Amino acid sequence: MKILLISNMYPSEKDKTYGTFVKMFKEGIEHNTNDIIFNCCFIRGRSDNFIVKVYKYIIFYFTIIYKTLFTKYDFIYNHQITHSAPALRFCRYFRTFKLVMNIHGGDIVTIDNTSEKLLSLAIPLLVNANLIVVPSEYFKNIVLNKVSGISVNQLFVSASGGVDRNVFTCLNNHINSTGIILYVSRIDTGKGWDVLLNAVSELKLKGGIAGKRILFVGYGEQTELLKERIKERDLSDCCYYLGPKAHQELNEVYNQADIMIFPTMLYESLGLVGIEAMACGCPVIGSNIGCLPEYIKDGITGFLFESGNSHELAEKIIDFYRLTEKQRETMRLQSIKAVCQYDSDEISRKLINKMKEI
């Protein structure tokens, strides 16, 4: 089976964390079958230079059009559906082909005019797609409500490549507190890094953060603003920015942490970082929004708090550190148990079987 795999997000040598979910998807499929051969069309790594970005997209579109029109594939698999839509719509005028559209979240829950226009181009492709892959049951319902003309039979839930349990795994039994509180996500608007800083500021005033270290892992447009806010609020003695981390490095950090904070204010379609943390035995305090409540069970695998409510987040952090060692150990074990259903090999095998049905 020969597949053209398309994505405008894929890691590069200099930007190893960009689009890792697509890389994990590809490697998971290749690891679990010898029957599928990928021909790839990617934009690798991010660029802040407008001219470079335009150049990359021109090459991206030309490559999609050339490969789609002049090479025969069993089907075309499109990740991040909106940005490749113009090229695929063009190809549809000249050739019919089997199409799988993999929606991840932001490409449907649009946040600006450009995204909205690209989505309007992608909708006819969705309506006529042979298969639409979504990352969670929660997001399956979002797509059904957002896009008219598609049927439930077109939709298939597959958790964004899942979690590689050979990479994200519990390395030790750190029942005793390490004092490390972890944030892993993009440093961007809506991801809630500022909500966590507000909670930390409140805790520091109350003396509730003594002996704790809050580690920020990730990268984004607001990275410098995060650093400034840490200094402005006199939190440099407890808050540290570590930058982006590769998967193996993330595994080590998760295993060192007592708890991960997932304070997003966005309607996450899955939120894979929370599942990765839990696979390492690190419970999660997360926003009660989007898909997060599907795997963060309040008081069992972590705690939920009202999205954007820094005061409640501070209270949940206090609640966690009030747990006994036995209660924390139980929460840790429940976290590991809860993510078994997200094992990457099992998710890849199910998706492979579904693709072979097309």
C-alpha positions in Angstrom: 0.0 0.0 0.0 1.5 3.3 -1.1 0.4 6.5 0.7 1.2 10.1 0.1 1.6 11.6 3.6 1.1 15.4 3.8 1.7 17.8 6.7 2.8 21.4 7.0 4.3 20.5 10.4 7.3 18.1 10.8 10.4 18.2 12.9 13.7 19.4 11.5 17.3 19.1 12.8 17.1 22.6 14.3 13.4 22.3 15.4 13.1 18.8 16.7 9.8 19.4 18.7 7.8 20.9 15.7 5.0 18.5 14.5 6.3 15.6 16.5 2.8 14.0 16.5 3.1 13.5 12.7 6.5 11.9 13.1 5.1 9.6 15.8 2.2 8.7 13.6 4.5 7.8 10.7 7.0 5.9 12.8 4.1 4.0 14.6 2.6 2.9 11.3 6.0 1.8 10.0 6.9 0.0 13.2 3.7 -2.1 13.1 3.4 -3.1 9.4 5.6 -3.7 6.4 2.6 -3.3 4.0 2.6 0.5 3.9 5.1 2.7 2.1 5.0 6.4 2.7 5.9 9.1 0.2 6.1 12.3 2.2 5.4 16.0 1.5 6.3 18.0 4.6 7.3 21.5 5.8 10.1 20.8 8.2 10.7 23.2 11.1 9.3 26.7 11.9 10.5 30.0 10.4 9.9 33.5 11.7 11.0 35.0 8.4 8.0 35.8 6.2 9.9 35.4 2.9 11.3 32.0 4.0 7.8 30.9 5.1 6.2 31.9 1.8 9.0 30.1 -0.1 8.4 26.9 1.9 4.7 27.0 1.2 5.2 27.5 -2.6 7.5 24.4 -2.6 5.0 22.6 -0.4 2.0 23.3 -2.7 4.0 22.6 -5.9 5.1 19.2 -4.5 1.6 18.2 -3.4 0.2 19.0 -6.8 3.0 17.3 -8.7 3.0 14.1 -6.7 -0.8 13.9 -6.5 -1.3 14.4 -10.3 1.6 12.4 -11.6 2.0 9.5 -9.1 -0.5 6.8 -8.3 -1.2 6.2 -4.6 -3.6 3.9 -2.8 -4.7 7.0 -1.0 -3.5 10.4 0.3 -3.2 11.0 4.0 -3.5 14.7 5.0 -2.5 15.9 8.5 -3.3 19.5 9.6 -6.1 19.7 7.0 -6.4 23.4 6.3 -3.0 24.5 5.1 -2.8 21.9 2.4 -6.4 22.4 1.3 -5.7 24.9 -1.6 -3.4 22.4 -3.3 -5.6 19.4 -2.8 -8.7 21.3 -4.0 -6.8 22.2 -7.2 -5.8 18.5 -7.7 -9.5 17.4 -7.2 -10.4 19.2 -10.5 -8.1 17.0 -12.5 -8.0 13.7 -10.7 -10.0 11.6 -8.3 -8.2 9.9 -5.4 -8.9 8.3 -2.0 -8.4 10.8 0.8 -7.9 10.5 4.5 -8.1 13.8 6.5 -6.6 13.8 10.0 -8.0 16.7 12.1 -6.0 17.7 15.2 -7.9 20.7 16.7 -6.8 24.1 15.7 -7.5 23.4 12.0 -11.2 23.1 12.9 -11.6 25.3 16.0 -10.2 28.3 14.1 -8.8 31.4 15.8 -8.3 33.9 13.0 -9.6 35.0 9.6 -6.9 33.3 7.6 -7.7 30.0 9.4 -11.4 30.4 8.8 -10.8 31.0 5.1 -8.6 27.9 4.8 -11.2 25.9 6.7 -13.8 26.9 4.1 -11.5 25.4 1.4 -11.0 22.3 3.4 -14.7 21.5 4.2 -15.5 20.2 0.7 -12.5 17.8 1.0 -13.8 16.7 4.4 -17.3 16.1 3.1 -16.0 13.8 0.3 -13.2 12.2 2.3 -13.0 8.4 2.5 -12.0 8.7 6.2 -11.8 11.5 8.8 -9.4 10.7 11.7 -10.0 12.6 14.9 -8.0 12.4 18.2 -10.8 11.8 20.8 -14.5 11.1 21.3 -14.9 14.7 22.5 -13.5 16.1 19.3 -15.5 13.7 17.2 -18.6 15.5 18.4 -17.1 18.9 17.8 -16.4 18.0 14.2 -19.9 16.6 13.7 -21.4 19.8 15.0 -19.0 22.1 13.2 -19.0 20.6 9.7 -22.3 20.0 8.0 -22.4 17.3 5.4 -20.2 14.7 7.0 -21.5 11.5 8.5 -20.6 9.7 11.7 -19.5 6.7 9.5 -16.7 8.8 8.0 -15.2 9.4 11.5 -12.6 7.3 13.2 -11.1 8.1 16.6 -7.3 7.6 16.8 -5.3 9.4 19.5 -2.7 11.3 17.5 -0.2 8.4 17.3 -0.7 7.6 21.0 2.1 7.3 23.6 5.2 5.3 22.9 5.5 3.3 26.2 9.1 2.5 25.3 9.9 6.2 25.6 7.4 7.5 28.1 7.6 5.1 31.0 8.0 5.1 34.8 11.7 4.9 35.6 11.5 4.8 39.4 9.2 4.7 42.4 9.7 8.3 43.7 7.0 8.1 46.4 8.8 10.9 48.3 8.2 14.4 47.1 10.8 16.0 44.8 9.2 19.4 45.0 9.1 19.8 41.2 6.0 21.1 39.5 6.1 20.9 35.8 4.6 22.8 32.8 5.0 21.2 29.4 3.3 23.0 26.5 3.7 25.8 24.0 4.5 29.2 25.5 1.6 30.8 23.6 -1.7 32.6 24.1 -4.3 30.4 25.6 -2.0 27.7 26.8 -2.3 29.0 30.4 1.4 29.5 31.3 0.3 32.9 32.7 -2.5 31.2 34.8 0.1 29.0 36.4 2.3 32.1 37.1 -0.6 33.8 38.8 -1.2 30.7 40.9 2.5 30.5 41.9 2.5 34.2 42.8 -0.5 33.6 45.1 1.1 30.5 46.7 4.3 32.4 47.3 2.5 35.2 49.1 0.9 32.5 51.4 4.2 30.7 51.8 2.8 27.7 50.0 5.5 27.3 47.4 8.5 27.1 49.8 10.9 24.3 48.7 9.2 23.9 45.3 10.6 24.4 41.8 8.3 25.2 38.9 9.8 24.1 35.6 8.5 25.5 32.3 9.3 23.3 29.2 8.3 24.4 25.7 8.7 27.2 23.2 6.4 29.7 21.6 5.8 33.3 20.6 5.4 34.4 24.3 8.6 32.8 25.5 10.3 36.1 26.2 7.2 37.4 27.9 7.2 34.4 30.2 10.8 35.2 31.2 9.9 38.9 31.8 6.9 38.0 34.0 9.0 35.6 36.1 11.4 38.5 36.8 8.7 41.1 37.3 6.9 39.0 39.9 10.1 38.1 41.7 9.7 34.4 41.0 13.2 33.7 39.7 14.0 31.8 42.9 11.3 29.2 42.1 10.4 29.4 38.4 12.8 28.2 35.7 12.4 28.1 31.9 14.1 25.0 30.5 13.3 25.5 26.8 11.9 22.8 24.5 12.9 19.2 25.1 13.1 16.1 22.9 11.0 13.1 23.9 13.7 11.2 25.8 14.6 14.3 27.7 10.9 14.9 28.5 10.6 11.4 29.9 13.4 12.1 32.4 11.7 15.4 33.4 8.3 13.8 33.9 9.9 11.1 36.1 11.5 13.8 38.3 8.3 15.8 38.8 5.7 15.4 41.5 2.9 16.8 39.3 2.4 18.3 35.9 0.2 21.4 35.4 -1.9 21.5 32.2 -3.6 24.9 32.5 -4.8 25.3 28.9 -7.7 27.7 28.2 -8.1 26.1 24.7 -10.5 23.3 23.8 -7.8 20.8 23.4 -8.7 18.0 21.0 -6.5 15.6 23.0 -3.6 17.1 24.9 -1.0 14.4 24.4 1.5 15.9 26.8 -0.9 15.2 29.7 -1.1 11.5 28.7 2.7 11.3 28.2 3.2 12.7 31.8 0.7 10.1 33.2 2.5 7.3 31.4 5.6 8.3 33.4 3.7 8.1 36.7 3.3 11.9 36.9 -0.3 12.9 37.8 -1.8 16.0 36.1 -3.6 19.0 37.4 -5.5 20.2 34.3 -8.2 22.6 33.1 -11.7 21.1 33.1 -12.1 21.8 29.4 -12.0 20.0 26.1 -10.7 16.5 26.1 -8.8 16.7 29.3 -11.6 15.2 31.5 -11.5 12.0 29.4 -8.2 11.0 31.1 -7.8 13.3 34.0 -10.1 11.9 36.6 -10.5 14.3 39.5 -8.9 12.9 42.7 -7.9 9.7 40.9 -5.3 10.5 38.2 -4.9 14.2 39.2 -7.2 17.1 39.7 -9.4 19.3 37.5 -9.9 23.1 37.9 -11.9 25.7 36.2 -10.1 26.9 33.1 -8.4 30.3 33.7 -9.0 30.2 37.4 -5.6 30.7 39.0 -6.9 30.8 42.5 -8.5 27.4 42.1 -5.3 26.1 40.5 -3.4 27.2 43.5 -5.8 25.4 45.8 -5.5 22.2 43.7 -1.7 22.4 44.0 -2.1 22.7 47.8 -4.5 19.8 47.8 -2.0 17.6 46.0 0.8 18.3 48.5 -1.6 17.6 51.3 -2.0 14.0 50.1 -0.2 11.3 52.1 2.6 9.4 50.5 0.3 6.4 50.1 -2.4 8.6 48.4 0.2 10.1 46.0 1.5 6.6 45.2 -2.1 5.4 44.4 -2.6 8.5 42.2 0.6 7.7 40.4 -0.3 4.1 39.7 -3.8 5.1 38.6 -2.2 7.5 36.1 -0.1 4.8 34.6 -3.1 2.5 34.4 -5.3 5.1 32.8 -3.1 5.6 29.8 -2.9 2.0 28.7 -5.6 2.6 26.1 -3.3 5.2 24.5 -0.5 2.8 23.8 1.0 3.8 20.4 1.4 0.3 19.0 -2.2 -0.6 19.7 -3.5 2.7 18.3 -1.3 2.3 15.1 -2.5 -1.3 14.6 -6.2 -0.2 14.8 -5.6 2.7 12.3 -3.7 0.4 9.9 -6.6 -2.1 9.9 -9.0 0.8 9.3 -6.9 2.2 6.4 -6.8 -1.3 4.8 -10.6 -1.3 4.8 -10.7 1.8 2.5 
